[in-house]
């Protein structure tokens, strides 16, 4: 019997779509990788591609420059392995709207909302936190990463250690007795 080269019944395209979902990016979406200053990256149906463009130019390239860089991109299996293993992390492009751009954000009641940029205090607060996105899907895709960055920045600015994971004996049940002082 011939072995299928598929994962979970998906063909080659389906596998990279699953990888893109896992990494919280879309296929062909350009992104930077933390610690890699000399390249920008994108996922395609057949793997991760590196473009010879400085990472700090993310979001500043014209459509023509971006397509030229994509055409010259090379497959980068090493960086893909680092991203999948957690040794490397994707750095998302900050979206900074200008009046009257429409943007989406995560509200304090954990719902996705949208509004036009008018330069209000709330607009600047969302931008400062990195909580401005082009689409609702981007909010949901980047929220875990954004939340971790905000928590890490908060702890670092206050000199707080990261919370320790609770062990199995650290949790109380209804039937545990509390220690008496």
C-alpha positions as CSV (number, residue, x, y, z in Angstrom):
1,X,0.0,0.0,0.0
2,X,1.4,3.4,-0.9
3,X,1.8,5.9,1.9
4,X,0.1,9.3,1.4
5,X,2.3,12.4,1.8
6,X,-0.5,14.2,3.6
7,X,-1.1,15.3,7.2
8,X,-4.6,14.7,8.5
9,X,-5.9,14.1,5.0
10,X,-4.7,17.5,3.7
11,X,-2.5,17.9,0.6
12,X,0.6,20.1,0.4
13,X,-1.4,23.3,0.3
14,X,-3.5,22.3,3.3
15,X,-0.4,21.6,5.4
16,X,1.0,25.1,4.9
17,X,-2.4,26.6,5.6
18,X,-2.4,24.7,8.9
19,X,1.2,25.9,9.7
20,X,0.1,29.5,8.9
21,X,-2.9,29.1,11.3
22,X,-0.5,27.7,14.0
23,X,1.8,30.7,13.6
24,X,-1.2,33.2,13.5
25,X,-0.4,34.5,10.0
26,X,-2.0,34.3,6.6
27,X,-0.4,32.7,3.5
28,X,1.7,35.4,1.7
29,X,1.4,37.9,4.6
30,X,4.7,39.6,5.1
31,X,6.2,39.6,8.7
32,X,9.5,40.0,10.5
33,X,11.1,37.5,12.9
34,X,12.5,38.7,16.2
35,X,16.3,38.8,16.1
36,X,16.5,38.5,12.3
37,X,17.2,42.1,11.1
38,X,18.3,41.3,7.5
39,X,15.1,39.6,6.2
40,X,11.4,39.8,6.0
41,X,9.4,36.6,5.6
42,X,6.2,35.1,4.2
43,X,4.6,31.7,4.1
44,X,3.6,30.2,0.8
45,X,2.0,26.9,-0.1
46,X,5.4,25.2,-0.2
47,X,7.2,26.7,2.8
48,X,8.6,29.8,4.4
49,X,10.4,32.3,2.2
50,X,13.0,34.9,3.2
51,X,13.2,38.2,1.4
52,X,16.4,40.2,1.4
53,X,14.8,43.3,2.9
54,X,15.7,44.9,6.2
55,X,13.1,43.9,8.9
56,X,12.7,47.6,10.0
57,X,11.2,48.3,6.5
58,X,8.2,46.2,7.4
59,X,5.1,48.1,6.4
60,X,7.0,50.8,4.5
61,X,7.5,49.0,1.1
62,X,5.4,50.0,-1.9
63,X,3.4,47.2,-3.6
64,X,6.0,47.1,-6.5
65,X,9.0,46.8,-4.0
66,X,7.2,44.1,-2.1
67,X,6.4,42.1,-5.3
68,X,10.0,42.4,-6.5
69,X,11.3,41.2,-3.1
70,X,8.8,38.3,-3.1
71,X,10.0,37.3,-6.6
72,X,13.6,37.1,-5.4
73,X,12.7,35.3,-2.1
74,X,14.4,32.0,-1.2
75,X,13.0,29.1,0.8
76,X,14.2,29.1,4.4
77,X,13.7,25.8,6.1
78,X,15.9,26.7,9.1
79,X,13.8,29.7,10.2
80,X,10.6,27.7,9.7
81,X,11.9,25.1,12.0
82,X,12.8,27.8,14.6
83,X,9.4,29.3,14.4
84,X,7.7,25.9,14.8
85,X,9.9,24.9,17.7
86,X,9.4,28.2,19.5
87,X,13.1,29.2,19.2
88,X,12.0,32.2,17.1
89,X,9.0,34.4,17.2
90,X,7.1,36.4,14.7
91,X,7.1,40.2,15.1
92,X,3.8,41.6,13.9
93,X,3.7,44.9,12.0
94,X,2.1,47.7,13.9
95,X,-0.8,49.3,12.2
96,X,-0.9,53.0,12.8
97,X,-4.0,54.5,11.3
98,X,-4.4,58.1,10.3
99,X,-7.6,60.1,10.1
100,X,-10.2,58.9,8.8
101,X,-8.9,55.2,8.7
102,X,-11.1,52.6,10.2
103,X,-9.4,50.3,12.6
104,X,-10.3,47.4,14.9
105,X,-9.2,46.8,18.5
106,X,-9.8,44.5,21.5
107,X,-12.1,46.3,23.9
108,X,-11.8,46.0,27.7
109,X,-14.9,43.6,27.7
110,X,-13.0,41.2,25.4
111,X,-15.0,42.0,22.3
112,X,-13.6,43.2,19.0
113,X,-14.8,46.7,18.1
114,X,-14.0,49.1,15.4
115,X,-14.0,52.8,14.8
116,X,-12.6,55.6,12.7
117,X,-9.3,57.2,13.8
118,X,-9.9,60.8,14.9
119,X,-6.9,61.4,17.1
120,X,-8.7,61.1,20.4
121,X,-7.2,59.9,23.6
122,X,-8.6,56.4,23.1
123,X,-7.2,56.3,19.6
124,X,-3.7,57.2,20.8
125,X,-4.0,54.7,23.8
126,X,-4.9,51.9,21.4
127,X,-2.0,52.8,19.1
128,X,0.5,53.0,22.0
129,X,-0.6,49.5,23.2
130,X,-0.3,48.1,19.7
131,X,-4.1,47.5,19.7
132,X,-4.9,48.8,16.2
133,X,-5.6,46.3,13.5
134,X,-6.8,46.4,9.9
135,X,-9.4,43.6,10.3
136,X,-11.3,41.7,13.0
137,X,-9.5,38.5,12.1
138,X,-6.1,40.3,12.8
139,X,-7.3,41.2,16.3
140,X,-8.2,37.6,17.1
141,X,-5.0,36.3,15.4
142,X,-2.6,38.6,17.2
143,X,-4.4,38.9,20.5
144,X,-2.4,36.1,22.3
145,X,0.9,37.6,21.2
146,X,-0.2,41.2,22.1
147,X,-1.4,40.1,25.5
148,X,1.9,38.4,26.3
149,X,3.9,41.5,25.2
150,X,1.7,43.8,27.3
151,X,2.1,41.6,30.3
152,X,5.8,41.3,29.9
153,X,6.2,45.1,29.5
154,X,4.0,45.7,32.5
155,X,6.1,43.3,34.7
156,X,9.4,44.7,33.4
157,X,8.5,48.3,34.1
158,X,7.5,47.4,37.6
159,X,10.3,45.0,38.3
160,X,7.9,42.1,38.8
161,X,8.9,38.5,38.2
162,X,6.7,36.4,35.9
163,X,4.1,34.5,37.8
164,X,5.1,30.9,38.6
165,X,3.0,28.1,37.2
166,X,0.8,26.5,39.9
167,X,1.7,22.9,40.9
168,X,-0.8,20.2,41.5
169,X,-0.6,20.7,45.3
170,X,-1.0,24.4,45.0
171,X,-4.7,24.3,44.2
172,X,-7.4,24.0,46.9
173,X,-10.5,22.0,46.6
174,X,-13.7,22.6,48.6
175,X,-12.7,19.8,51.0
176,X,-9.1,21.1,51.8
177,X,-8.6,22.7,55.1
178,X,-7.0,26.2,55.2
179,X,-3.9,26.5,57.4
180,X,-4.6,28.1,60.8
181,X,-2.5,30.9,62.0
